[in-house]
Amino acid sequence: RRVPYAPPAAAMVRLEVPGHVLQHFWDLANIESEVRRESAVNLVNELKQAQDEHVGVSDGTMMAGGGGGDANGAVDGPALEGCSPVLVYALKRLARGLGSGRSGARQGFALALTAAFTEIPLVSLPDGLKLLKSSLEPITQSTKGAEARDILMGQLFGIAALVRAMATRFKSGDLPLDDALAFGASVAEETSRLAASKAYLAESAAAVVLELRAALGAGMGKLFDRSPALTEWITTPASKAGPEVVQLCMELWPYLPQKVRERCECVPQGGVKAKDWAAVFRRDRVETVRDALMESSYVHPRVHGVWDGLIKRAVEVPGAVETLWDVACEHGLFTSGSHQRRYLGFRLFSQLLPLCEPEAVPSLFSHGFIRCLLNNLNKEDNYLHAAAEECLESVVAYCKAKDTPQQKRLSVIAALQRLGPNRFDKVSKRNAVRELIGGLSVDDASGYMRELMGIFVHAPADGAKRAEGAPGGELVGNKRRLWALEQAVGLWPKLPAASQATLVKFLVTHAFYQSEPDAAALKKGKKKSAGLIEDAGVAPLAEPLDGLREACAVRVSSLLERNLKAQRASSAGKDDKPAETKPAKKGKKGKKKTPAKKG
């Protein structure tokens, strides 16, 4: 019987990797980002040099040993044909290192992998996906939870590295649009599958999809037809959606095809154009996604990325900050019994305060927030005591900063005094309000009081400028008046006596009097000095629905009561002191005064 001819077995040789190249892999795991960046650059330069020195195609020799983490990596697999042995070893080790949770290994290896696929385009991007799957260990029933988490996160980091390399190739023209869309569809399918498998992967998976958006630009809209898994993820019903669905809907809104947009419950419907952020921040729309936003606390103690996009756009829409805070935080996070969600509320407050307008400050210092803050400041053994202290310290530090606008600083002071002149300091056992008031000048306080009185009078004209359909547009005038009223009363401790008297007259006038234009006209030839009414005017307050007159009456009564108590305390202190008697004057020693004799 004839035995078929078989070629001799390929010769097995060992791969010798220079020691300075191996050192780069250790430096990639360094905790310092600058060290990782420098190591990634040096490693890629070494790999480019090794690839340039590699002559022709492999001559049939194979490297001894299996592929992987030492200098005996095996050069096998069709995905890496034409690569130098050192490049093959490096790519496999970089891919496998993504599954390491040591120090900064995952970040450093992903950075080097991005640079390698960007600078050495010999390996295709689809082959890069195959490299990730073959290099990372498979998850089996014996794989422990922490190990499985590292492997899955390594897959996402590796995919993100390939997406960034794709962005560079696509931008430079080395990658056609059809190839970019095909690779993007594979990435979208893989990341959507990972997001559905484990909840803790969803945020990172959403970040990879947003990387795709940044790379493809306008071509992102063509990706949904090629990726059913991504379409299914982004069209999840609002009742079952997580914060990542809200984030993707907001960021991909302009790129969504019409048929996909109609299925997305997390974006406004009814013919609303993309990027119409005023429609996004309507109260009913925020209520729709509130439960999904509250679920973002699972990344504790970090703040989920969905909030960055919402806050960035809310500060650009009039009234959106107030609506977002009231619906999602005041009646969402702070009504929850979860410590993690209340902690998230403190973090969001610290982010919103420096970005919002002065008119939105009273809304941020809402009842639920103040109550939660004081409760946790009151006792050191409370779970959120440290978080509450950090939040209050951030408020004080922001108000004391030199670049903080004066109106913003005064708005915070007035909001902290809403419970009473000294109640916040007394309950919190801090002197935050006293410290902030002490930093104000008398002239600034008096001038700002006059400005607030003018705002109270002319608020309706400001409200008329708001766009129709804006969040809370019908309440803008009265909200602005109440804000100005609260600010003015909060300045009381810093005002001189004359300004205090003016403020009391202003409050009494608007609480108990009505303006009569006919009676206000002055007779000809008769001069009259400008008084309070002529100086600030009388607001045309409505009766009795808006409650502004009642608000003025309550505040002036509180101020008078406070002043009366202070006077009684001062008088009681004087009565308790013993009467001082002056000693009788004595004559000079040895001499006695005698009455003068009459002539």
C-alpha positions as CSV (number, residue, x, y, z in Angstrom):
1,R,0.0,0.0,0.0
2,R,1.3,3.4,-1.0
3,V,1.7,5.8,1.9
4,P,1.0,9.5,0.9
5,Y,3.9,11.9,1.2
6,A,3.9,14.2,4.2
7,P,6.2,17.2,4.5
8,P,8.5,17.2,7.4
9,A,7.3,18.8,10.6
10,A,8.0,22.4,10.9
11,A,11.0,23.2,12.9
12,M,10.4,24.6,16.4
13,V,12.4,27.5,17.5
14,R,12.3,29.8,20.6
15,L,11.4,33.5,20.4
16,E,13.9,35.8,22.1
17,V,12.3,39.1,23.1
18,P,14.7,41.8,24.2
19,G,14.6,42.6,27.9
20,H,14.0,46.4,27.3
21,V,10.9,45.4,25.3
22,L,9.6,43.2,28.1
23,Q,10.1,46.1,30.6
24,H,7.6,48.1,28.7
25,F,4.8,45.6,29.6
26,W,5.6,46.1,33.3
27,D,5.5,49.9,32.9
28,L,2.1,49.7,31.2
29,A,0.6,48.5,34.5
30,N,2.0,51.5,36.4
31,I,-0.5,53.5,38.4
32,E,0.9,56.8,37.0
33,S,-0.8,57.8,33.7
34,E,2.2,59.6,32.3
35,V,4.4,56.5,32.8
36,R,1.8,54.3,31.0
37,R,1.7,56.8,28.1
38,E,5.4,56.9,27.7
39,S,5.7,53.1,27.9
40,A,3.0,52.7,25.2
41,V,4.8,55.1,22.9
42,N,8.1,53.4,23.4
43,L,6.7,49.9,22.9
44,V,4.9,50.8,19.7
45,N,8.1,52.3,18.3
46,E,10.0,49.0,19.2
47,L,7.3,47.0,17.4
48,K,7.4,49.2,14.3
49,Q,11.1,48.7,14.1
50,A,10.8,45.0,14.6
51,Q,8.2,44.8,11.9
52,D,10.3,46.8,9.5
53,E,13.2,44.4,10.0
54,H,11.0,41.4,9.4
55,V,11.8,40.2,5.9
56,G,9.1,38.7,3.7
57,V,6.6,36.1,4.8
58,S,7.2,33.3,7.4
59,D,9.5,30.6,6.1
60,G,7.5,27.8,7.7
61,T,9.2,27.8,11.1
62,M,7.0,27.9,14.2
63,M,7.7,29.2,17.6
64,A,7.9,26.7,20.4
65,G,5.3,26.8,23.2
66,G,1.8,28.2,23.4
67,G,0.9,31.8,22.8
68,G,0.7,34.1,25.7
69,G,2.3,35.8,28.5
70,D,6.0,34.9,28.3
71,A,8.8,35.0,25.7
72,N,7.7,31.7,24.2
73,G,4.5,32.9,22.5
74,A,3.4,30.8,19.5
75,V,3.0,32.5,16.2
76,D,0.0,30.8,14.8
77,G,-3.4,31.7,13.5
78,P,-4.2,33.1,10.1
79,A,-5.2,36.5,11.7
80,L,-1.6,37.4,12.3
81,E,0.1,36.2,9.0
82,G,2.8,38.5,7.8
83,C,3.6,40.0,11.2
84,S,7.0,39.7,12.8
85,P,7.3,37.3,15.7
86,V,7.9,40.1,18.2
87,L,4.7,41.9,17.0
88,V,2.6,38.7,17.3
89,Y,3.9,38.1,20.8
90,A,3.2,41.7,21.8
91,L,-0.3,41.8,20.4
92,K,-1.3,38.6,22.1
93,R,0.2,39.7,25.4
94,L,-1.5,43.1,25.2
95,A,-4.9,41.4,24.5
96,R,-4.5,39.0,27.3
97,G,-3.3,41.7,29.7
98,L,-6.7,43.5,29.3
99,G,-8.2,40.9,31.7
100,S,-5.8,41.9,34.5
101,G,-7.1,43.9,37.4
102,R,-3.7,44.8,38.6
103,S,-3.0,48.6,39.2
104,G,-3.4,50.4,35.8
105,A,-2.8,47.3,33.7
106,R,-6.1,47.4,31.9
107,Q,-5.8,51.1,31.0
108,G,-2.2,50.8,30.0
109,F,-2.6,47.7,27.8
110,A,-5.7,49.2,26.1
111,L,-3.7,52.4,25.3
112,A,-0.8,50.4,23.8
113,L,-3.2,48.2,21.8
114,T,-4.9,51.4,20.4
115,A,-1.5,52.8,19.4
116,A,-0.4,49.5,17.9
117,F,-3.4,49.1,15.6
118,T,-3.2,52.8,14.7
119,E,0.5,52.9,13.8
120,I,0.8,49.3,12.4
121,P,-2.2,48.8,10.1
122,L,-1.0,45.4,9.0
123,V,-3.6,43.6,11.1
124,S,-7.2,44.3,10.1
125,L,-9.7,45.4,12.7
126,P,-12.0,42.3,12.3
127,D,-8.9,40.2,13.0
128,G,-8.3,42.4,16.1
129,L,-11.7,41.2,17.4
130,K,-10.7,37.6,16.8
131,L,-7.5,38.3,18.7
132,L,-9.4,39.5,21.7
133,K,-11.6,36.4,21.8
134,S,-8.8,34.0,21.4
135,S,-6.4,35.7,23.9
136,L,-8.8,36.3,26.8
137,E,-9.6,33.2,28.8
138,P,-13.1,31.8,28.3
139,I,-15.6,32.0,31.2
140,T,-16.6,28.6,32.5
141,Q,-18.6,27.4,35.5
142,S,-15.4,27.2,37.5
143,T,-14.5,30.8,36.8
144,K,-14.9,32.9,40.0
145,G,-17.0,36.1,40.0
146,A,-14.1,38.5,40.3
147,E,-12.2,36.7,37.5
148,A,-15.2,36.8,35.2
149,R,-15.7,40.5,35.8
150,D,-12.1,41.2,34.9
151,I,-12.4,39.1,31.7
152,L,-15.6,40.8,30.6
153,M,-14.2,44.3,31.3
154,G,-11.1,43.4,29.4
155,Q,-13.3,42.5,26.4
156,L,-14.9,46.0,26.5
157,F,-11.6,47.8,26.9
158,G,-10.2,45.9,24.0
159,I,-13.2,46.7,21.8
160,A,-12.9,50.4,22.8
161,A,-9.2,50.3,21.8
162,L,-10.1,48.9,18.4
163,V,-12.8,51.5,17.9
164,R,-10.4,54.3,18.6
165,A,-7.9,52.8,16.1
166,M,-10.7,52.6,13.6
167,A,-11.5,56.3,14.1
168,T,-7.9,57.2,13.2
169,R,-7.9,55.0,10.1
170,F,-11.3,56.3,9.0
171,K,-10.4,59.9,9.4
172,S,-7.1,59.5,7.5
173,G,-8.9,57.8,4.6
174,D,-7.2,54.4,5.0
175,L,-10.5,52.8,5.9
176,P,-13.5,53.0,3.5
177,L,-17.0,53.9,4.9
178,D,-18.4,50.4,4.1
179,D,-15.6,48.7,6.0
180,A,-16.0,51.1,8.9
181,L,-19.8,50.4,9.0
182,A,-19.2,46.7,8.9
183,F,-16.7,46.8,11.7
184,G,-19.0,49.2,13.7
185,A,-21.9,46.8,13.3
186,S,-19.8,44.0,14.7
187,V,-18.8,46.2,17.6
188,A,-22.3,47.3,18.3
189,E,-23.6,43.7,18.3
190,E,-20.8,42.6,20.7
191,T,-21.2,45.5,23.1
192,S,-25.0,45.3,23.2
193,R,-24.7,41.6,24.0
194,L,-22.3,42.3,26.8
195,A,-24.5,45.1,28.2
196,A,-27.4,42.7,28.3
197,S,-25.4,39.9,30.0
198,K,-24.3,41.9,33.1
199,A,-25.7,45.1,34.5
200,Y,-22.3,46.5,35.6
201,L,-21.1,46.3,32.0
202,A,-23.9,48.5,30.6
203,E,-22.2,51.9,31.4
204,S,-18.9,50.8,29.7
205,A,-20.8,49.3,26.8
206,A,-22.7,52.6,26.3
207,A,-19.3,54.5,26.3
208,V,-18.1,52.2,23.5
209,V,-21.2,53.0,21.4
210,L,-20.6,56.7,22.0
211,E,-17.0,56.1,20.8
212,L,-18.5,54.7,17.6
213,R,-20.7,57.8,17.2
214,A,-17.6,60.0,17.5
215,A,-15.8,57.9,14.9
216,L,-18.5,57.5,12.3
217,G,-20.2,60.9,12.7
218,A,-23.1,61.2,10.3
219,G,-22.7,57.6,9.2
220,M,-23.9,56.5,12.7
221,G,-27.5,56.6,11.4
222,K,-26.8,53.8,8.9
223,L,-25.6,51.5,11.7
224,F,-29.0,50.7,13.2
225,D,-30.2,48.7,10.2
226,R,-27.0,46.6,10.5
227,S,-27.2,46.1,14.3
228,P,-30.5,44.6,15.6
229,A,-29.1,44.2,19.1
230,L,-28.3,48.0,19.4
231,T,-31.7,48.9,18.1
232,E,-33.4,46.6,20.6
233,W,-31.2,48.1,23.4
234,I,-32.0,51.7,22.6
235,T,-35.7,51.1,22.2
236,T,-36.1,49.5,25.6
237,P,-39.4,50.7,27.2
238,A,-38.9,53.5,29.8
239,S,-40.4,51.3,32.6
240,K,-37.6,48.8,32.0
241,A,-34.8,51.1,30.9
242,G,-31.6,51.8,32.7
243,P,-29.7,55.0,32.8
244,E,-27.6,53.9,29.8
245,V,-30.7,53.8,27.6
246,V,-31.5,57.4,28.5
247,Q,-27.9,58.4,27.8
248,L,-27.8,56.7,24.4
249,C,-31.2,58.2,23.4
250,M,-30.0,61.7,24.3
251,E,-26.6,61.4,22.6
252,L,-27.8,59.5,19.5
253,W,-31.1,61.4,19.1
254,P,-30.0,63.3,15.9
255,Y,-28.8,60.1,14.3
256,L,-31.8,57.9,15.0
257,P,-33.8,56.9,11.9
258,Q,-37.5,57.9,12.1
259,K,-38.7,54.4,12.6
260,V,-36.3,53.8,15.5
261,R,-37.1,57.2,17.0
262,E,-40.8,56.4,17.1
263,R,-40.0,53.4,19.2
264,C,-37.8,55.2,21.7
265,E,-39.9,56.2,24.8
266,C,-36.9,58.1,26.3
267,V,-37.0,60.9,23.7
268,P,-39.9,63.3,23.0
269,Q,-42.4,62.3,20.5
270,G,-45.1,64.1,18.5
271,G,-42.9,65.7,15.8
272,V,-40.4,67.2,18.2
273,K,-37.2,68.0,16.3
274,A,-33.9,66.5,17.5
275,K,-31.9,68.6,19.9
276,D,-35.0,70.4,21.1
277,W,-33.8,70.3,24.6
278,A,-36.6,72.4,26.0
279,A,-39.0,69.5,25.1
280,V,-36.6,67.0,26.8
281,F,-36.8,69.0,30.1
282,R,-40.6,69.3,30.3
283,R,-41.9,68.0,33.6
284,D,-43.7,65.1,32.1
285,R,-40.6,64.0,30.1
286,V,-38.4,64.0,33.1
287,E,-41.0,62.1,35.1
288,T,-40.9,59.4,32.3
289,V,-37.2,58.7,32.7
290,R,-37.0,59.4,36.5
291,D,-36.9,55.7,37.5
292,A,-34.2,55.0,35.0
293,L,-32.1,58.0,36.3
294,M,-32.5,56.8,39.9
295,E,-31.0,53.4,38.9
296,S,-27.8,55.2,38.0
297,S,-26.8,55.0,41.7
298,Y,-25.5,51.4,41.1
299,V,-22.1,53.0,40.1
300,H,-21.8,54.4,43.7
301,P,-19.7,56.3,44.7
302,R,-19.2,57.7,41.1
303,V,-21.7,59.8,39.2
304,H,-23.1,58.0,36.2
305,G,-22.2,59.5,32.8
306,V,-25.9,60.1,32.0
307,W,-25.9,63.0,34.4
308,D,-23.0,64.9,32.7
309,G,-25.0,65.1,29.5
310,L,-28.2,66.1,31.2
311,I,-26.6,68.8,33.3
312,K,-24.7,70.2,30.4
313,R,-27.9,70.7,28.4
314,A,-30.1,71.7,31.4
315,V,-28.0,74.8,32.2
316,E,-28.6,76.0,28.6
317,V,-32.4,75.9,28.8
318,P,-34.3,78.4,31.0
319,G,-36.1,76.6,33.8
320,A,-34.6,73.2,33.0
321,V,-32.3,73.0,36.1
322,E,-35.3,73.7,38.4
323,T,-37.4,71.0,36.6
324,L,-34.6,68.4,36.6
325,W,-33.8,69.0,40.2
326,D,-37.4,69.0,41.5
327,V,-38.5,65.9,39.6
328,A,-35.4,63.7,39.6
329,C,-33.8,64.7,42.9
330,E,-36.3,66.4,45.2
331,H,-39.1,63.9,44.4
332,G,-36.8,61.1,43.3
333,L,-33.4,60.6,45.0
334,F,-34.2,62.3,48.3
335,T,-37.5,60.5,48.7
336,S,-35.8,57.1,48.3
337,G,-34.7,55.2,51.4
338,S,-31.4,54.3,49.7
339,H,-28.3,55.9,51.1
340,Q,-26.6,55.5,47.8
341,R,-29.3,57.6,46.0
342,R,-29.2,60.3,48.6
343,Y,-25.4,60.4,48.3
344,L,-25.9,60.8,44.6
345,G,-28.2,63.7,45.3
346,F,-25.5,65.5,47.3
347,R,-23.0,65.0,44.5
348,L,-25.4,66.3,41.9
349,F,-26.1,69.4,44.0
350,S,-22.4,70.1,44.2
351,Q,-22.2,69.9,40.4
352,L,-25.3,72.0,39.7
353,L,-24.6,74.9,42.1
354,P,-21.6,76.4,40.2
355,L,-23.3,76.0,36.8
356,C,-26.9,77.3,37.4
357,E,-28.2,80.9,37.3
358,P,-28.9,82.8,40.6
359,E,-32.6,82.4,40.0
360,A,-32.3,78.6,40.2
361,V,-30.5,78.6,43.6
362,P,-33.7,78.6,45.7
363,S,-34.9,75.5,43.8
364,L,-31.7,73.7,44.5
365,F,-32.0,74.3,48.3
366,S,-35.3,72.4,48.3
367,H,-37.1,71.1,51.4
368,G,-36.1,67.5,51.0
369,F,-32.5,68.4,50.3
370,I,-32.2,70.7,53.3
371,R,-33.9,68.2,55.6
372,C,-31.5,65.4,54.4
373,L,-28.5,67.6,54.8
374,L,-29.4,68.8,58.3
375,N,-30.3,65.3,59.5
376,N,-26.9,63.9,58.4
377,L,-25.0,66.9,59.8
378,N,-26.6,66.6,63.2
379,K,-25.1,63.3,64.2
380,E,-21.6,62.0,63.4
381,D,-22.7,58.4,63.4
382,N,-25.2,58.9,60.5
383,Y,-24.3,57.0,57.4
384,L,-24.1,60.1,55.2
385,H,-22.5,62.4,57.8
386,A,-19.2,62.7,55.9
387,A,-21.0,63.2,52.6
388,A,-23.2,66.0,54.1
389,E,-20.1,67.7,55.5
390,E,-18.4,67.6,52.2
391,C,-21.5,69.0,50.5
392,L,-21.7,71.9,52.9
393,E,-18.0,72.6,52.7
394,S,-18.3,72.8,48.9
395,V,-21.1,75.3,49.2
396,V,-19.1,77.5,51.6
397,A,-15.9,77.2,49.5
398,Y,-17.8,78.1,46.3
399,C,-19.4,81.2,47.9
400,K,-16.1,82.4,49.3
401,A,-14.3,82.0,45.9
402,K,-13.3,85.3,44.3
403,D,-14.7,84.4,40.9
404,T,-18.2,83.6,42.3
405,P,-20.8,86.3,41.2
406,Q,-22.1,88.4,44.0
407,Q,-25.7,87.6,43.1
408,K,-25.0,83.9,43.3
409,R,-23.4,84.3,46.7
410,L,-26.3,86.3,48.1
411,S,-28.7,83.7,46.6
412,V,-27.1,81.0,48.6
413,I,-27.1,83.0,51.8
414,A,-30.8,83.8,51.4
415,A,-31.6,80.1,50.7
416,L,-29.7,78.9,53.8
417,Q,-31.8,81.3,55.9
418,R,-35.1,80.1,54.7
419,L,-35.7,78.1,57.9
420,G,-34.9,81.2,60.0
421,P,-32.1,83.6,60.6
422,N,-30.0,81.3,62.8
423,R,-31.8,78.0,62.5
424,F,-29.5,76.4,59.9
425,D,-26.4,77.1,61.9
426,K,-28.1,75.9,65.1
427,V,-29.3,72.6,63.7
428,S,-26.2,71.9,61.6
429,K,-23.9,72.9,64.5
430,R,-21.9,74.9,61.9
431,N,-21.4,78.6,61.4
432,A,-21.8,78.4,57.6
433,V,-24.4,81.2,57.3
434,R,-22.7,83.5,59.8
435,E,-19.4,83.0,58.0
436,L,-20.8,83.8,54.6
437,I,-22.7,86.9,55.8
438,G,-19.6,88.1,57.5
439,G,-17.9,88.3,54.1
440,L,-20.4,90.8,52.7
441,S,-19.9,94.5,52.7
442,V,-22.7,96.9,53.9
443,D,-22.7,98.8,50.6
444,D,-23.0,95.6,48.5
445,A,-25.9,94.4,50.7
446,S,-27.8,97.7,50.5
447,G,-27.3,98.1,46.7
448,Y,-28.3,94.5,46.0
449,M,-31.4,95.0,48.2
450,R,-32.5,97.9,46.0
451,E,-31.9,95.8,42.9
452,L,-34.1,93.0,44.3
453,M,-36.9,95.4,45.1
454,G,-36.9,96.5,41.4
455,I,-36.9,92.8,40.3
456,F,-39.9,92.2,42.5
457,V,-41.8,95.0,40.9
458,H,-40.9,94.4,37.2
459,A,-40.9,90.6,37.2
460,P,-43.8,90.1,34.8
461,A,-42.0,91.9,32.0
462,D,-39.0,89.5,32.4
463,G,-41.4,86.5,32.3
464,A,-43.0,87.7,29.1
465,K,-39.6,87.3,27.4
466,R,-39.5,83.6,28.0
467,A,-40.2,81.3,25.0
468,E,-43.7,79.9,24.8
469,G,-43.8,76.3,26.1
470,A,-40.7,76.6,28.2
471,P,-40.6,74.5,31.4
472,G,-42.7,76.5,34.0
473,G,-43.1,79.4,31.6
474,E,-46.5,80.4,33.0
475,L,-45.0,80.7,36.5
476,V,-41.8,82.5,35.7
477,G,-43.0,86.0,36.9
478,N,-44.2,84.9,40.3
479,K,-41.2,82.5,40.8
480,R,-38.8,85.4,40.1
481,R,-40.7,87.7,42.5
482,L,-40.6,85.1,45.3
483,W,-36.9,84.6,44.6
484,A,-36.2,88.4,44.9
485,L,-38.3,88.6,48.0
486,E,-36.4,85.8,49.7
487,Q,-33.0,87.3,48.7
488,A,-33.9,90.7,50.1
489,V,-35.1,89.3,53.4
490,G,-32.0,87.1,53.7
491,L,-29.8,90.3,53.6
492,W,-31.4,91.6,56.8
493,P,-28.5,90.9,59.2
494,K,-26.0,92.8,56.9
495,L,-28.2,95.8,56.2
496,P,-27.7,99.2,58.0
497,A,-30.6,100.6,60.0
498,A,-31.8,102.9,57.2
499,S,-31.9,100.0,54.7
500,Q,-33.7,97.8,57.2
501,A,-36.4,100.5,57.6
502,T,-36.7,100.8,53.8
503,L,-37.2,97.0,53.5
504,V,-39.8,96.9,56.2
505,K,-41.8,99.7,54.5
506,F,-41.5,97.9,51.1
507,L,-42.9,94.7,52.6
508,V,-45.7,96.5,54.4
509,T,-46.6,98.4,51.3
510,H,-46.9,95.3,49.1
511,A,-48.6,93.2,51.8
512,F,-51.4,95.6,52.8
513,Y,-51.8,98.3,50.1
514,Q,-52.9,98.4,46.5
515,S,-51.6,100.9,43.9
516,E,-54.1,103.5,42.6
517,P,-52.6,105.2,39.5
518,D,-55.1,108.0,39.5
519,A,-54.5,108.9,43.1
520,A,-50.7,108.7,42.6
521,A,-50.7,111.5,40.1
522,L,-49.2,114.7,41.6
523,K,-50.9,118.0,41.4
524,K,-49.3,120.6,39.1
525,G,-46.9,123.0,40.7
526,K,-46.6,120.9,43.8
527,K,-43.2,119.3,44.5
528,K,-42.9,116.1,46.5
529,S,-39.8,114.3,47.5
530,A,-39.2,110.8,46.1
531,G,-40.4,108.2,48.5
532,L,-40.5,104.5,48.6
533,I,-43.4,104.1,46.1
534,E,-41.8,106.5,43.6
535,D,-38.4,104.9,44.0
536,A,-39.2,101.2,43.6
537,G,-42.8,101.3,42.5
538,V,-45.7,99.1,43.6
539,A,-46.1,95.7,42.0
540,P,-49.6,95.0,40.6
541,L,-50.1,92.0,42.8
542,A,-53.0,89.7,41.9
543,E,-55.7,88.9,44.5
544,P,-55.6,86.4,46.1
545,L,-54.3,83.5,44.0
546,D,-50.6,84.1,43.8
547,G,-50.0,84.4,47.6
548,L,-47.4,87.1,47.1
549,R,-49.1,89.5,49.6
550,E,-49.2,86.8,52.2
551,A,-45.5,86.1,51.6
552,C,-44.7,89.7,52.2
553,A,-46.9,89.8,55.3
554,V,-45.2,86.7,56.8
555,R,-41.7,88.0,56.2
556,V,-42.3,91.4,57.6
557,S,-43.9,89.9,60.7
558,S,-40.9,87.7,61.1
559,L,-38.5,90.6,60.8
560,L,-40.5,92.7,63.3
561,E,-40.7,89.8,65.7
562,R,-37.0,89.2,65.5
563,N,-36.3,92.9,66.1
564,L,-38.7,93.0,69.1
565,K,-37.0,90.0,70.7
566,A,-33.6,91.6,70.3
567,Q,-34.8,94.8,71.9
568,R,-36.3,92.9,74.9
569,A,-33.2,90.9,75.3
570,S,-31.1,94.1,75.3
571,S,-33.4,95.8,77.8
572,A,-33.4,92.7,80.1
573,G,-29.6,92.7,80.1
574,K,-29.5,96.4,81.1
575,D,-32.0,95.9,84.0
576,D,-30.0,93.0,85.4
577,K,-26.9,95.1,85.8
578,P,-26.5,96.7,89.3
579,A,-26.8,100.5,89.4
580,E,-23.4,102.2,89.4
581,T,-23.0,105.0,92.0
582,K,-20.3,107.6,91.6
583,P,-18.2,108.1,94.8
584,A,-18.5,111.5,96.5
585,K,-15.8,114.0,95.7
586,K,-13.4,114.6,98.6
587,G,-11.7,117.8,99.4
588,K,-8.0,118.2,99.7
589,K,-6.4,116.4,102.6
590,G,-6.2,118.4,105.8
591,K,-8.5,121.1,104.7
592,K,-12.2,121.4,105.2
593,K,-14.5,123.5,103.2
594,T,-16.4,126.1,105.2
595,P,-19.2,128.2,104.0
596,A,-18.1,131.8,103.1
597,K,-19.0,134.4,105.7
598,K,-21.4,137.0,104.6
599,G,-20.0,140.5,104.5
